[in-house]
């Protein structure tokens, strides 16, 4: 099994791939936790949680049973507010520049480094799989 998490403003996307030649099938116990913080500001951490309801490939989940065929990937996405555990939006912690485009004025951050640690579980009998910490660069656009 292999996992990957990425995101765009407002959405956290996760994927879990079956890297084996056997079918993986069991009662779904999807629990994906993405701990994300601004690099250099560890107190800024927030957590996005993804469960089975976020599965975008619904045919893989039938009657509570998750099935991953050999080399198949399950995709999940969940809206997230990019906020600290205390509820402060990340963009309140970084400088924003006033700008505008054909849709009107908005605020834009410079590229910001974020760190992420992800914990994935999709079947109850399989232990948590931890990824990270890994880094990514985001740019916040506040309209």
C-alpha positions as YAML, in Angstrom:
chain: A
units: angstrom
residues:
- id: 1
  name: UNK
  ca: [0.00, 0.00, 0.00]
- id: 2
  name: UNK
  ca: [1.24, 3.47, -0.84]
- id: 3
  name: UNK
  ca: [-0.30, 6.81, 0.11]
- id: 4
  name: UNK
  ca: [0.02, 10.36, -1.12]
- id: 5
  name: UNK
  ca: [-1.57, 13.59, 0.06]
- id: 6
  name: UNK
  ca: [-1.70, 16.91, -1.78]
- id: 7
  name: UNK
  ca: [-3.99, 19.89, -1.88]
- id: 8
  name: UNK
  ca: [-5.20, 23.10, -3.42]
- id: 9
  name: UNK
  ca: [-6.88, 26.04, -1.70]
- id: 10
  name: UNK
  ca: [-9.84, 24.68, 0.19]
- id: 11
  name: UNK
  ca: [-9.36, 21.02, -0.70]
- id: 12
  name: UNK
  ca: [-7.21, 18.25, 0.69]
- id: 13
  name: UNK
  ca: [-6.76, 15.31, -1.68]
- id: 14
  name: UNK
  ca: [-5.47, 11.90, -0.65]
- id: 15
  name: UNK
  ca: [-4.86, 8.71, -2.56]
- id: 16
  name: UNK
  ca: [-4.09, 5.18, -1.42]
- id: 17
  name: UNK
  ca: [-2.70, 2.68, -3.92]
- id: 18
  name: UNK
  ca: [-2.64, -1.09, -3.83]
- id: 19
  name: UNK
  ca: [0.93, -1.88, -4.93]
- id: 20
  name: UNK
  ca: [0.38, -5.63, -4.67]
- id: 21
  name: UNK
  ca: [-0.77, -8.21, -7.24]
- id: 22
  name: UNK
  ca: [-3.50, -9.40, -4.84]
- id: 23
  name: UNK
  ca: [-6.88, -7.81, -4.24]
- id: 24
  name: UNK
  ca: [-7.08, -5.89, -0.94]
- id: 25
  name: UNK
  ca: [-10.56, -6.14, 0.55]
- id: 26
  name: UNK
  ca: [-11.98, -5.71, 4.03]
- id: 27
  name: UNK
  ca: [-14.44, -3.68, 6.03]
- id: 28
  name: UNK
  ca: [-13.57, -0.03, 5.44]
- id: 29
  name: UNK
  ca: [-11.98, 1.79, 8.37]
- id: 30
  name: UNK
  ca: [-10.82, 4.89, 6.49]
- id: 31
  name: UNK
  ca: [-9.09, 7.40, 8.75]
- id: 32
  name: UNK
  ca: [-6.66, 9.77, 7.08]
- id: 33
  name: UNK
  ca: [-5.29, 12.58, 9.25]
- id: 34
  name: UNK
  ca: [-3.23, 15.34, 7.65]
- id: 35
  name: UNK
  ca: [-1.38, 17.51, 10.17]
- id: 36
  name: UNK
  ca: [-0.30, 20.68, 8.34]
- id: 37
  name: UNK
  ca: [1.62, 23.69, 9.64]
- id: 38
  name: UNK
  ca: [3.46, 26.71, 8.33]
- id: 39
  name: UNK
  ca: [7.19, 25.90, 8.15]
- id: 40
  name: UNK
  ca: [9.00, 27.61, 11.01]
- id: 41
  name: UNK
  ca: [5.73, 28.14, 12.92]
- id: 42
  name: UNK
  ca: [4.99, 24.80, 14.64]
- id: 43
  name: UNK
  ca: [2.16, 26.33, 16.71]
- id: 44
  name: UNK
  ca: [0.26, 26.95, 13.46]
- id: 45
  name: UNK
  ca: [-0.66, 23.27, 13.02]
- id: 46
  name: UNK
  ca: [-4.13, 22.26, 11.97]
- id: 47
  name: UNK
  ca: [-5.53, 18.83, 11.16]
- id: 48
  name: UNK
  ca: [-7.65, 17.81, 8.18]
- id: 49
  name: UNK
  ca: [-9.47, 14.50, 8.66]
- id: 50
  name: UNK
  ca: [-10.68, 12.35, 5.78]
- id: 51
  name: UNK
  ca: [-13.02, 9.37, 6.13]
- id: 52
  name: UNK
  ca: [-14.75, 6.93, 3.77]
- id: 53
  name: UNK
  ca: [-17.41, 9.51, 2.85]
- id: 54
  name: UNK
  ca: [-14.70, 11.44, 0.98]
- id: 55
  name: UNK
  ca: [-14.02, 8.54, -1.43]
- id: 56
  name: UNK
  ca: [-14.42, 9.85, -4.99]
- id: 57
  name: UNK
  ca: [-14.35, 6.41, -6.61]
- id: 58
  name: UNK
  ca: [-17.53, 5.10, -5.00]
- id: 59
  name: UNK
  ca: [-17.60, 1.72, -6.78]
- id: 60
  name: UNK
  ca: [-14.68, 0.69, -4.54]
- id: 61
  name: UNK
  ca: [-16.88, 0.89, -1.43]
- id: 62
  name: UNK
  ca: [-19.94, -1.38, -1.41]
- id: 63
  name: UNK
  ca: [-21.95, -2.22, 1.73]
- id: 64
  name: UNK
  ca: [-19.12, -1.00, 3.95]
- id: 65
  name: UNK
  ca: [-16.50, -3.17, 2.22]
- id: 66
  name: UNK
  ca: [-13.57, -1.42, 0.52]
- id: 67
  name: UNK
  ca: [-12.01, -3.24, -2.43]
- id: 68
  name: UNK
  ca: [-8.76, -2.27, -4.12]
- id: 69
  name: UNK
  ca: [-7.83, -4.32, -7.15]
- id: 70
  name: UNK
  ca: [-4.14, -4.93, -7.92]
- id: 71
  name: UNK
  ca: [-2.39, -1.64, -8.74]
- id: 72
  name: UNK
  ca: [-5.63, 0.31, -8.25]
- id: 73
  name: UNK
  ca: [-5.84, 3.63, -6.43]
- id: 74
  name: UNK
  ca: [-8.60, 4.98, -4.18]
- id: 75
  name: UNK
  ca: [-9.01, 8.76, -4.33]
- id: 76
  name: UNK
  ca: [-10.41, 10.93, -1.54]
- id: 77
  name: UNK
  ca: [-11.03, 14.65, -1.29]
- id: 78
  name: UNK
  ca: [-12.33, 16.80, 1.52]
- id: 79
  name: UNK
  ca: [-12.86, 20.54, 1.90]
- id: 80
  name: UNK
  ca: [-10.62, 22.04, 4.58]
- id: 81
  name: UNK
  ca: [-10.36, 25.55, 5.94]
- id: 82
  name: UNK
  ca: [-6.54, 25.73, 6.23]
- id: 83
  name: UNK
  ca: [-6.77, 26.83, 9.85]
- id: 84
  name: UNK
  ca: [-4.82, 26.13, 13.01]
- id: 85
  name: UNK
  ca: [-6.25, 23.86, 15.69]
- id: 86
  name: UNK
  ca: [-7.43, 27.06, 17.39]
- id: 87
  name: UNK
  ca: [-9.34, 28.14, 14.26]
- id: 88
  name: UNK
  ca: [-7.00, 30.89, 12.97]
- id: 89
  name: UNK
  ca: [-6.76, 30.79, 9.15]
- id: 90
  name: UNK
  ca: [-3.20, 30.31, 7.90]
- id: 91
  name: UNK
  ca: [-3.50, 33.49, 5.81]
- id: 92
  name: UNK
  ca: [-3.95, 35.51, 9.01]
- id: 93
  name: UNK
  ca: [-0.43, 34.44, 10.02]
- id: 94
  name: UNK
  ca: [1.38, 35.53, 6.85]
- id: 95
  name: UNK
  ca: [1.77, 38.78, 4.91]
- id: 96
  name: UNK
  ca: [-0.79, 39.35, 2.15]
- id: 97
  name: UNK
  ca: [-0.51, 41.78, -0.75]
- id: 98
  name: UNK
  ca: [-3.53, 43.63, -2.18]
- id: 99
  name: UNK
  ca: [-4.00, 42.85, -5.86]
- id: 100
  name: UNK
  ca: [-6.81, 42.48, -8.38]
- id: 101
  name: UNK
  ca: [-7.79, 40.73, -11.58]
- id: 102
  name: UNK
  ca: [-10.83, 40.68, -13.87]
- id: 103
  name: UNK
  ca: [-12.90, 39.23, -10.98]
- id: 104
  name: UNK
  ca: [-12.05, 42.12, -8.66]
- id: 105
  name: UNK
  ca: [-9.71, 42.81, -5.74]
- id: 106
  name: UNK
  ca: [-8.21, 40.09, -3.56]
- id: 107
  name: UNK
  ca: [-5.26, 39.43, -1.27]
- id: 108
  name: UNK
  ca: [-2.38, 37.20, -2.29]
- id: 109
  name: UNK
  ca: [0.45, 35.70, -0.26]
- id: 110
  name: UNK
  ca: [3.96, 35.10, -1.48]
- id: 111
  name: UNK
  ca: [4.71, 31.37, -1.86]
- id: 112
  name: UNK
  ca: [4.66, 29.85, 1.64]
- id: 113
  name: UNK
  ca: [6.40, 26.68, 2.78]
- id: 114
  name: UNK
  ca: [4.20, 24.29, 4.72]
- id: 115
  name: UNK
  ca: [5.02, 21.01, 6.42]
- id: 116
  name: UNK
  ca: [2.79, 17.97, 6.53]
- id: 117
  name: UNK
  ca: [2.65, 14.68, 8.41]
- id: 118
  name: UNK
  ca: [-0.01, 12.23, 7.29]
- id: 119
  name: UNK
  ca: [-1.39, 9.17, 9.02]
- id: 120
  name: UNK
  ca: [-3.42, 6.77, 6.88]
- id: 121
  name: UNK
  ca: [-5.53, 3.73, 7.66]
- id: 122
  name: UNK
  ca: [-8.11, 2.21, 5.34]
- id: 123
  name: UNK
  ca: [-8.68, -1.26, 6.87]
- id: 124
  name: UNK
  ca: [-9.01, -1.96, 10.60]
- id: 125
  name: UNK
  ca: [-6.54, -4.89, 10.76]
- id: 126
  name: UNK
  ca: [-3.76, -2.89, 9.06]
- id: 127
  name: UNK
  ca: [-1.75, -0.53, 11.29]
- id: 128
  name: UNK
  ca: [-1.50, 3.20, 10.59]
- id: 129
  name: UNK
  ca: [0.85, 4.19, 7.79]
- id: 130
  name: UNK
  ca: [2.72, 7.43, 8.51]
- id: 131
  name: UNK
  ca: [4.11, 9.73, 5.81]
- id: 132
  name: UNK
  ca: [6.35, 12.67, 6.52]
- id: 133
  name: UNK
  ca: [7.09, 15.14, 7.51]
- id: 134
  name: UNK
  ca: [7.16, 16.40, 3.95]
- id: 135
  name: UNK
  ca: [7.22, 19.95, 2.65]
- id: 136
  name: UNK
  ca: [5.15, 21.72, 0.05]
- id: 137
  name: UNK
  ca: [4.80, 25.26, -1.19]
- id: 138
  name: UNK
  ca: [1.38, 26.94, -1.23]
- id: 139
  name: UNK
  ca: [0.18, 30.37, -2.19]
- id: 140
  name: UNK
  ca: [-2.95, 31.73, -0.51]
- id: 141
  name: UNK
  ca: [-5.49, 33.77, -2.42]
- id: 142
  name: UNK
  ca: [-8.12, 35.38, -0.21]
- id: 143
  name: UNK
  ca: [-11.21, 36.76, -1.97]
...
